[in-house]
Amino acid sequence: MSAARIRVQVVYALPRRCWLREVEIPAGSSVREAIAASGLEREIEGLVIDAARLGIFSRPVTLDTDLRDGDRVELYRPLECDPKEVRRRRAAAGRSG
């Protein structure tokens, strides 16, 4: 008798490219195990898994979070600029125009 398995997606996106891998892993597996099974760390040069930038359907999680069938693990990239600073610049440009 085989152990129960679940299917999850692991996703990473850049501005012009997106990687989505569907993996089948043992039930009770963690985010860390799904990322390893996806192979994205080997495939994407320079990819660093930051434990503070992970989510499941936009909800922050840790590497040790247990997964359920159908979950989508999202690897977030660092922000290129501070959103508050962007809003300040837009507001200043609106006032001067």
N, C-alpha and C positions, 0 to 999 in steps of 0.2 A: 504494500500500500504506500503510495507516494504522499509526501507532506503537502499541505495546502500551499498554494502559490497565489500571488497577487500580481496584477499588472499596474504599473505606474509609468508616468511620463516624466522625463527630466528635460528641462528647457533652459537654454541660455541664448540671449539675443544681444547683438550689436546693432548699431544704426542701420547697417546695410546687409546683415546676415543673421539668420536664426538657426539654431540647432535644436532639434526635438528628437529625443530617443525614447522609444517605448521599451521598457524592460520588464521581464517576468522574474520575480524574486520570491523567496520564501515568505510566507505570512509572518508578520512580526518583525520584518526588516526595518532598518532605520533609514533616515535621509542619507546618512553617510554611505550606507550599503548600496542604495539606489544610484547615487552619484558614481560610485566605483563601478557598478555594473554597466552604467551607461557608456563608459569609456571616453567621456568628454574631456577629462583631464589629460589624456594621452593625445587626443585628436586636436585640441585647440591649443596652439602654441601660446605660452604666456598666461594661460588661465590659472588663476589662483582662487581656490575655494575659500571664501571669507565667511566664517561662521556667523557673522553679524549681517550678512546679506543673503539670507535664504528665506524662502517662503513656500507655502502650499496654498495655491489659489489666492495669492496676495496676502496671506496671513503669516506673519513672522514665525519662524520655527528654528529649532537648533539641529545640529547634526545628529543628535540622539533621538529626535522625534520619531516615534513609530508611525509607519505608513499604513494606509488602508487601500484596498483595491480601488483603482480609479483616480488616486491622488495625482496631482501635477506638481512636481518639485521644481521650483523656480530659482535659478542662480542669478542674482542681481549683480550688475557691474557697478563700479563706483560712479558717482555723479561727476560730470565734467565741470560743472560750475554750481555754485550755491544758489538754490532757487530764490532765496530772499534777495540776493544781490541782483538777480535778473529782474525781479519785480521792481526793485528800486530804480534800476536803469530805465525800465519801460515807463514808470511813473514820471521820472525826470524828463524823459524825451517827450512825453505827452504835455508836460507843463511848458516846455520851451517851444513847442510847435504850434 
